[in-house]
């Protein structure tokens, strides 16, 4: 059975920064697709419309999603607005589902509001769609406090330099794990990649990801 993974990048990005994670997923046997979207020009809901069209072009029996930061908020709008028929699991990497303190600071003044653009509309300020347990959802957060968010004061500790651990807690998530990585380190860490693959295969994270990977049957 063909299994695809759709990777959805975060704000200010274009997906190129996900190349290492994408390669590890490909090596694990997944057919990877990168969804690129204008993170500042469009709202998360508007970008979800494009995502819906994008996934309909993928010829695979199973479609998983791996989302970094703002990308997870786009996905919440997808499931809130559309029926996603194909089976699959979801992994969130540092997604501020409870709103971003960093984004709130940036949006509070006219001088810096451009830096968040339309991403704050039912998105980074916390007023996003409720997750209704449509699929297995695994949430990975980081607590290595180095990142661009520190330039505007940073979020509350513990955090990954941009998003706090508390900001990533999602009601209805299947499993949750915090790892010693930064916000962008979530995309390059081998441990994060292994735990992501573990969840996609087994629907849960593991203390020893390699053992759980070996035992996972679906």
C-alpha positions as CSV (number, residue, x, y, z in Angstrom):
1,X,0.0,0.0,0.0
2,X,1.4,3.4,-1.0
3,X,1.7,5.8,1.8
4,X,2.4,9.5,1.2
5,X,3.5,12.2,3.7
6,X,2.6,15.8,3.1
7,X,5.1,18.2,4.7
8,X,3.8,21.6,5.6
9,X,6.3,24.4,6.4
10,X,6.0,27.3,8.9
11,X,5.9,31.1,8.6
12,X,8.5,32.9,6.6
13,X,9.6,29.6,5.0
14,X,9.2,27.8,1.7
15,X,9.8,24.2,2.6
16,X,13.4,24.1,1.6
17,X,14.4,23.9,5.3
18,X,12.5,20.6,5.6
19,X,14.9,18.8,3.2
20,X,16.6,16.7,5.9
21,X,13.4,15.6,7.5
22,X,12.0,14.9,4.0
23,X,15.0,12.7,3.2
24,X,14.7,10.7,6.4
25,X,11.0,10.1,5.7
26,X,11.8,9.1,2.1
27,X,14.5,6.7,3.4
28,X,11.8,5.2,5.7
29,X,9.7,4.3,2.6
30,X,7.3,7.2,2.4
31,X,6.4,9.1,-0.7
32,X,6.9,12.7,0.3
33,X,5.1,15.8,-1.0
34,X,5.9,19.4,0.1
35,X,3.0,21.9,0.3
36,X,4.3,25.4,-0.3
37,X,2.0,28.3,0.5
38,X,2.3,32.1,1.1
39,X,2.4,32.3,4.8
40,X,2.1,36.1,5.1
41,X,-0.1,37.0,2.1
42,X,-2.9,34.5,2.8
43,X,-4.7,33.6,6.0
44,X,-4.3,30.0,7.3
45,X,-7.9,29.3,6.1
46,X,-7.0,30.5,2.6
47,X,-3.9,28.3,2.6
48,X,-6.0,25.4,3.7
49,X,-8.1,25.8,0.5
50,X,-4.9,25.3,-1.5
51,X,-3.9,22.4,0.6
52,X,-7.2,20.7,0.0
53,X,-6.7,20.9,-3.8
54,X,-3.1,19.8,-3.3
55,X,-3.9,16.5,-1.5
56,X,-6.5,15.6,-4.2
57,X,-3.6,15.5,-6.7
58,X,-1.8,12.8,-4.7
59,X,-2.3,9.2,-5.8
60,X,-1.8,7.2,-2.6
61,X,-4.0,5.0,-0.4
62,X,-2.8,6.7,2.8
63,X,-1.9,10.4,3.3
64,X,-0.1,11.4,6.5
65,X,0.8,15.0,7.4
66,X,3.9,16.4,9.2
67,X,3.5,20.1,10.0
68,X,6.0,22.6,11.4
69,X,4.8,25.7,13.3
70,X,2.2,27.7,11.3
71,X,1.8,24.7,9.0
72,X,-0.1,22.9,11.7
73,X,-2.6,25.8,12.0
74,X,-3.2,25.5,8.2
75,X,-3.9,21.8,8.7
76,X,-6.5,22.5,11.5
77,X,-8.4,24.7,9.0
78,X,-8.2,21.9,6.4
79,X,-9.9,19.4,8.7
80,X,-12.4,22.0,10.1
81,X,-13.6,23.0,6.6
82,X,-13.2,19.9,4.4
83,X,-13.7,16.1,4.6
84,X,-10.4,14.4,4.2
85,X,-11.3,10.9,3.1
86,X,-8.0,9.1,2.9
87,X,-6.6,7.5,6.1
88,X,-3.4,8.7,7.7
89,X,-1.8,10.1,10.8
90,X,-0.5,13.6,11.8
91,X,2.6,14.9,13.5
92,X,2.8,18.5,14.7
93,X,6.3,19.9,15.2
94,X,6.4,23.1,17.4
95,X,2.9,24.2,16.4
96,X,1.6,27.1,18.6
97,X,-2.0,25.9,18.7
98,X,-2.7,28.0,21.8
99,X,-1.4,31.2,20.2
100,X,2.1,32.5,19.9
101,X,3.4,35.1,22.4
102,X,6.0,36.1,19.8
103,X,3.4,36.6,17.1
104,X,1.2,38.6,19.5
105,X,4.1,41.0,20.2
106,X,5.0,41.4,16.6
107,X,1.3,42.1,15.7
108,X,0.9,44.7,18.5
109,X,2.7,47.5,16.7
110,X,2.5,48.9,13.2
111,X,6.3,48.7,12.9
112,X,6.4,45.0,13.2
113,X,3.0,43.8,12.1
114,X,4.2,43.1,8.6
115,X,6.3,40.3,10.0
116,X,3.2,38.1,10.7
117,X,1.0,39.3,7.9
118,X,-2.3,37.4,7.5
119,X,-1.0,34.5,9.6
120,X,-2.7,36.0,12.7
121,X,-6.2,35.7,11.2
122,X,-7.7,32.7,13.0
123,X,-4.1,31.4,13.4
124,X,-1.1,32.6,15.4
125,X,-3.2,34.5,18.0
126,X,-4.8,31.4,19.2
127,X,-8.3,31.6,17.7
128,X,-7.9,28.6,15.5
129,X,-10.4,25.7,14.8
130,X,-10.9,23.2,17.5
131,X,-9.3,19.8,16.9
132,X,-12.1,17.2,16.9
133,X,-9.9,14.0,16.9
134,X,-10.5,13.3,13.3
135,X,-7.2,11.3,13.2
136,X,-4.3,10.1,15.4
137,X,-2.3,13.2,16.2
138,X,1.2,13.2,17.7
139,X,2.6,16.5,19.0
140,X,6.4,17.1,19.4
141,X,7.7,20.2,21.1
142,X,11.2,21.5,21.8
143,X,12.7,23.0,24.9
144,X,16.1,24.1,23.8
145,X,15.7,27.9,24.2
146,X,17.6,29.3,21.2
147,X,15.8,30.9,18.3
148,X,14.6,34.0,16.5
149,X,11.7,34.5,19.0
150,X,14.3,35.8,21.5
151,X,14.7,38.9,19.4
152,X,11.3,40.1,20.7
153,X,11.6,38.8,24.2
154,X,10.8,35.1,23.6
155,X,7.9,33.1,25.0
156,X,7.6,31.7,28.5
157,X,10.0,29.0,29.5
158,X,10.3,26.1,28.7
159,X,10.4,27.0,25.0
160,X,12.3,26.2,21.8
161,X,13.4,29.8,21.1
162,X,10.2,30.7,19.3
163,X,7.3,28.6,20.7
164,X,6.7,27.6,24.3
165,X,6.0,24.1,25.3
166,X,2.7,25.2,26.7
167,X,1.7,26.8,23.4
168,X,1.9,23.4,21.7
169,X,-0.5,21.5,24.0
170,X,-3.4,20.4,21.9
171,X,-6.6,19.0,23.4
172,X,-7.5,15.8,21.7
173,X,-4.0,14.9,20.7
174,X,-3.2,11.2,20.8
175,X,0.4,11.5,22.2
176,X,2.8,14.2,23.2
177,X,6.6,14.4,23.6
178,X,9.1,17.1,24.4
179,X,12.7,16.9,23.1
180,X,15.8,19.0,23.7
181,X,15.8,20.8,20.4
182,X,15.2,24.3,19.1
183,X,12.3,25.4,16.9
184,X,14.2,24.9,13.7
185,X,16.1,22.0,15.2
186,X,12.8,20.1,15.1
187,X,13.4,19.8,11.4
188,X,17.0,18.6,11.5
189,X,17.1,16.3,14.6
190,X,17.5,12.6,13.9
191,X,15.6,11.9,17.1
192,X,12.6,14.0,16.0
193,X,12.6,12.3,12.7
194,X,12.7,8.8,14.3
195,X,9.8,9.7,16.7
196,X,7.9,11.2,13.7
197,X,8.3,7.9,11.8
198,X,7.4,5.9,14.9
199,X,4.2,7.8,15.3
200,X,3.2,7.5,11.6
201,X,3.7,3.8,11.8
202,X,2.4,3.0,15.3
203,X,0.2,5.9,16.4
204,X,2.3,6.6,19.4
205,X,5.8,7.8,20.4
206,X,8.3,5.6,22.1
207,X,11.0,5.9,24.8
208,X,13.2,3.9,22.4
209,X,12.0,4.9,19.0
210,X,14.1,2.3,17.2
211,X,12.6,-0.5,19.2
212,X,9.1,0.8,18.6
213,X,9.8,1.2,14.9
214,X,10.9,-2.4,14.7
215,X,7.8,-3.6,16.5
216,X,5.3,-1.3,14.7
217,X,3.0,-3.0,12.3
218,X,0.9,0.0,11.1
